[in-house]
Amino acid sequence: MAFWVYILQCADGKFYTGQTDDLERRMGEHQHGGFCDFTSRRRPVELVWSEYYQTRGDAIEVEKQLKSWSRAKKIGLINGDWKMVSHYSRPPHERPSTSLGTNGGGFGKADEGKAELP
């Protein structure tokens, strides 16, 4: 049996992270409302990322990890931008400065907005 971890992007741009053993059913629940208060108030929702795991324990562990991630790091994951994920994995004081835009090694606030999907 497969267990899914997923990220939804809500109509207001916020992300919702969850896990399920039936992704199609769960998406229907999110779209129709009533099951999850967070997404019920932010419909419609769009599935922007998902990955399956062999055990529920693995899925729950990944879900918890993703819920602790910053918005910018989730956008990197959604877009498959591993450089961005790596950048936001480092503590802020260890990231290249972007304030003057002189080193070209970082990401700015513009990168933290709505996920841009391929």
C-alpha positions as CSV (number, residue, x, y, z in Angstrom):
1,M,0.0,0.0,0.0
2,A,1.3,3.5,-0.9
3,F,1.1,6.5,1.4
4,W,1.2,10.0,-0.1
5,V,2.6,13.2,1.3
6,Y,1.3,16.2,-0.6
7,I,1.4,20.0,-0.8
8,L,-1.7,22.0,-1.9
9,Q,-1.6,25.6,-2.9
10,C,-4.8,27.3,-1.8
11,A,-6.7,30.1,-3.6
12,D,-5.1,32.7,-1.3
13,G,-1.6,31.4,-2.1
14,K,-1.0,29.6,1.3
15,F,0.3,26.0,1.3
16,Y,-1.3,23.0,3.1
17,T,0.8,19.9,3.7
18,G,-0.8,16.6,4.5
19,Q,-0.5,12.8,4.0
20,T,-3.0,10.1,3.0
21,D,-3.3,6.6,1.8
22,D,-5.7,7.7,-1.0
23,L,-4.6,10.8,-2.8
24,E,-7.6,11.0,-5.2
25,R,-10.2,10.7,-2.4
26,R,-8.3,13.2,-0.2
27,M,-8.1,15.8,-3.0
28,G,-11.9,15.5,-3.4
29,E,-12.4,16.1,0.3
30,H,-10.2,19.2,0.1
31,Q,-12.0,20.5,-3.0
32,H,-15.5,19.9,-1.6
33,G,-14.8,21.3,1.9
34,G,-16.1,20.2,5.2
35,F,-13.3,17.8,6.0
36,C,-10.4,20.2,6.7
37,D,-11.2,23.7,8.1
38,F,-8.0,25.2,6.7
39,T,-8.6,24.3,3.1
40,S,-12.4,24.7,3.3
41,R,-11.9,28.4,3.8
42,R,-9.3,28.7,1.0
43,R,-10.8,26.8,-2.0
44,P,-10.2,26.0,-4.7
45,V,-7.0,24.2,-3.9
46,E,-4.4,22.9,-6.4
47,L,-2.1,19.9,-5.9
48,V,1.4,21.2,-6.5
49,W,3.6,18.4,-5.1
50,S,3.2,14.8,-4.0
51,E,5.4,11.8,-3.3
52,Y,4.6,8.3,-2.2
53,Y,6.1,6.2,0.5
54,Q,5.9,2.5,1.4
55,T,4.8,3.0,5.1
56,R,2.5,5.4,6.9
57,G,5.3,6.1,9.4
58,D,7.6,7.3,6.6
59,A,4.9,9.5,5.2
60,I,4.1,11.0,8.6
61,E,7.8,11.7,9.2
62,V,8.2,13.5,5.8
63,E,4.9,15.4,6.4
64,K,6.2,16.7,9.8
65,Q,9.5,17.7,8.2
66,L,7.8,19.6,5.4
67,K,5.5,21.4,7.8
68,S,8.6,22.8,9.6
69,W,10.0,24.2,6.3
70,S,9.8,27.8,5.3
71,R,7.5,28.9,2.5
72,A,10.6,29.6,0.3
73,K,12.0,26.2,0.9
74,K,8.7,24.6,0.0
75,I,8.6,26.6,-3.3
76,G,12.1,25.2,-4.1
77,L,10.8,21.7,-3.5
78,I,7.6,22.3,-5.6
79,N,9.7,23.7,-8.5
80,G,12.4,21.0,-8.2
81,D,14.9,23.8,-7.5
82,W,17.4,21.9,-5.3
83,K,19.8,24.9,-5.2
84,M,16.9,26.9,-3.6
85,V,16.1,24.1,-1.2
86,S,19.8,23.9,-0.2
87,H,20.0,27.6,0.3
88,Y,17.0,27.8,2.6
89,S,18.2,24.7,4.5
90,R,21.1,26.7,5.9
91,P,20.6,29.0,8.9
92,P,20.0,32.6,7.8
93,H,23.4,33.8,9.1
94,E,25.2,31.2,6.9
95,R,23.3,32.2,3.7
96,P,25.0,34.4,1.1
97,S,23.8,38.0,1.5
98,T,21.3,39.3,-1.0
99,S,20.8,42.8,0.4
100,L,23.1,44.5,-2.2
101,G,22.8,42.0,-4.9
102,T,26.5,42.0,-5.3
103,N,27.4,38.4,-4.8
104,G,24.7,36.7,-6.9
105,G,24.7,33.7,-4.6
106,G,21.4,34.0,-2.9
107,F,17.7,34.4,-3.3
108,G,15.6,37.4,-2.6
109,K,12.1,38.1,-1.2
110,A,10.7,37.8,-4.7
111,D,11.6,34.1,-4.7
112,E,9.4,33.6,-1.6
113,G,6.1,34.5,-3.3
114,K,3.5,32.3,-5.0
115,A,4.9,29.1,-6.3
116,E,5.7,29.2,-10.0
117,L,5.1,25.9,-11.5
118,P,6.6,24.6,-14.7
